[in-house]
Amino acid sequence: MTAAIETQHLKVGYGDRVLIDDLNFSVQPGEIFVILGGSGCGKSSLLKNLFGLYQPLGGKVLIEGVDITNAVGEERQQIMTRFGVMYQQGALFGSMTLLENVRLFMEEYTHLSPSEMNLLARCKLDLVGLLPFANFMPSEISGGMQKRAAIARAMALDPKILFLDEPSAGLDPVTSADLDSTIIELSRNLGITFIVVSHELASIYAIADRVIMLDKDAKGIIAEGDPRQLREQKDNPKAYQFFNRVMSKDAA
């Protein structure tokens, strides 16, 4: 089975500053895969390299077997319709209703009629529990609802891969748990692959099938696997410290 996402000797950074070097991992279709690590390890930069917003310093990113790093023009556009992105703050357009936000990519990339786009946009909002709010403006709904609306917009073109940048950031525990439940349902019911950047342990334990932990000193992966198992492994002090929220002297 072709991996949903695969990196080959990926180098991430800015100019002469290398954050991550020689990174190799793959994400299988239908997985909820979480990228985590301490501040400054490059996890958000990695995410932006994975979906093509930033160009890697070296190596490759394959999306469903196709290299996005060297793709240009029509080929690149075709690759980018295979995935959707939810940015940390949702990034909804404040002058548009939720329905219009979800319709936006349909207007750009499809030849559907307005009534067909409206129907599909309402379906996407229904998947995240926001159909009754289709005609609301982003300013009229809560932060958690804005995050779910952003996921609905990311699903506009029926991608099988969704990238989420810190989806639980700024949310209270109950709202965060509701969002976690939405992510799990979409993965299990629709087979969507999620690549999530997060440092929220409760959410990580709730949703992750597998994680990689990045470290800024190692410039790469220092732990990989089921977070519930990594939490118990004292032979990896940095990972144990992170997963158990303990001070470094207690993790040694």
N, C-alpha and C positions, 0 to 999 in steps of 0.2 A: 504494500500500500504506500502510495506517495505521501510524504510528510506534508502537513498543511504549511509548516514553516521549517526551513532548515538554514542554518548559518554554516559557512565554511571559512574557517580562518579569518573571521571577521575582526576588523580593527576599527574602534570607535574613538573619536576625539575631535579636536578642533585645532587645525594648524599643526604645531609641533607638540601639542599637549595630547597625549594618549591616555584615554580613560580605561579602555578595555582592549586587550590584545589577544589575537589568535583564539577567538571564541568559536566553539563548535557545539551546537546542540540542535535537536529537532523537536518539533511539536506534532503530535499525531492528530489526525482528524477527530473532532469531537471532544478533545481534551480541554479542561480548564487549567491553563498553565500560567503560573504566577512568577513574575520576576521581582525579586526583593533584594534588600541589602541596606547597609547604612548610608548616611548622607554622603554625597559626593562620589558614590561608587559608579555612577553612570547609567543607572537603570532607566531613567526617563530618556536620556540620550540614545540608549540602545533601542528603546521602543520606537523612537522617531526614525532611526536607521532602518528598523525592520519594515516599516510601512512607507519608506521612501521620502519622508519629509527632509531628512538629512542624507547626504552622501557619505558612505563609509570611507575611512582612510585606506582601507584595504579589505580584501576578501569578498565574499558573496552572500547575498540573501536570496534564497529561493522561496517563492510563494507558489505552492502546489506544483513544485518542480520547475518553475520558470524564474530565471534570474532577473530580479527587478533592478539590481545595481547598475547594469549596463543597458537596460532597455530605454528606448527613446521613442518619441512620437506616438503613433497609433499603438504600437506594441505596449508601451508603458501605460497608456490609457486603458487598454484591455486588462492588464494586470491589476490596475487600481480599482476596477469594478468588482474584483473578486473579494474585496474586504471592505469593512467599514471601521470608522474611528470615533471613539468618544473621548474628547479632551477633558482635562481635569475639572474645569469649571462648567462643562456642558457646551459652552460656546454656541448657544442658540442665538438666532437673530432676534433681537428684542422688538423689532418693528413688524414681525410676522407672528401669526398664530402658530400653535403647535402643529396644526394640520399643514400650514404653509411651509413650516420648517422641514417637515418630513417629505413634503412634495418636491422640495427644491432640487434634489439630485435626480428625481424622475424627470423633471422638466429639462434638465441638462443632458441626460444620458439616454432617454427613451423617446419613443414616438407615440406614447399613449395619449388618449384623449383626456381632457380635463376631468371628465366624470370617472374615467378609469383610474386616473391618478388619485382622485379624491377617495375612491373606494379602497385602493391599496394603502394609502396613507392612514385611513381609518383602521384598517386591519393591523397595521404596524403599531398604532397607538393602543389598540385593543390587546395586543400581545404583552404590552408592558403595563396594562391596567389603567390607561389614560384616555380611553375613548370618550368618556363624559366631558373631558376637558379639551377636546379637539379645537374648539374655537377660542380658547383662552390664550392670552399673551404670556410669555415667559415670566414677566414681572408679577403675574397674578397667581402663580403657583409656587409651591415650596421648593427648597433646594433639592430635596430628594426626588421630587417629581420632575424637576428640570433634568436631573441625571437620567431618569428613565426616558424622558422625551428625547434626550440626546442619543440614547441607545436605539430608540425607535427610528430616529433619523439615520443612524448608522446602518440600519437594516433595510433602508429604502430600496436598494437594488438587489435584495435577496442574497447578500454575500454569505459564504460559509465560514468566514473568519471575521472576528471582531477584535479590535485592539482597544483596551480601556486603560486610560491613564489615571491612576488614583481615584477609582470610582467612589470610594467611601470617604474621601477627604472632606472634612467640614460637616459631616452628617452626625446626628445623634445616634446612639446605639440601636434604637428601635428602627429608625429609618434606614440605617445601614443594613440591618438584618433583613428588612423588606427588599432592599436592592440585591442583597446576596441571593435571596430566594428567587428573584426574577432571573438573575444570571444562571442559576442552576436549572430552572425550568426551561429556559431557552436552549441551554446546552443539551439537556436530556430529551426534550420533546422535538427539537428541530435539528439536532446534531451539529449545532454551531460550535466552532472552535473559538475559545477565548484566550487571548494573550493579555494578561493583566499586570500592570505595575501597581504594587501596593506595599505599604508597611504596616497596615492595620491587621494585627495578629488575629483578632476574632474573625475577621472576614477571610483571612488566608486559611485558617483552620476549617472554616465553613464551606468554602467553595473549591479549594485547590485540589486537583487530582495529582499534580506534581509541581514542584517549584525548583527554581535555581536561585542560589544566593550569590550575589556578586560582592566583591571586596575591593576597595580602592587600592590597597597595598598590593594585592595579588594581580590586579588588573584583569580579573576573570572570575570564574566560578570556584567557590570554595565548598559548596554543598549542593546536592541535588537529590530530589526524591520526594516522598510523601512527607509533608511538614509535620504530621502527627508522629511520625517515626523519628524525624530529625530532632524533634524536641527532646528525645530521650538519649541522644548520643553525646555523651560527655567527652568523647575523644576528639571532638572538634570544638575547641573552646569558643571561637567566635560565633559559630552557628548556635551552640548551646546558649550563649549569652543572649543572642538575638531572640531566639524562640522562647526563652523563659524569662526575658526582661530582667536579667540579673546584672549586677555590676561586674566589671571585667575581673576584679580580684576574686570574685566568687566563682567565676567560670574557669579559672586556671586550674 
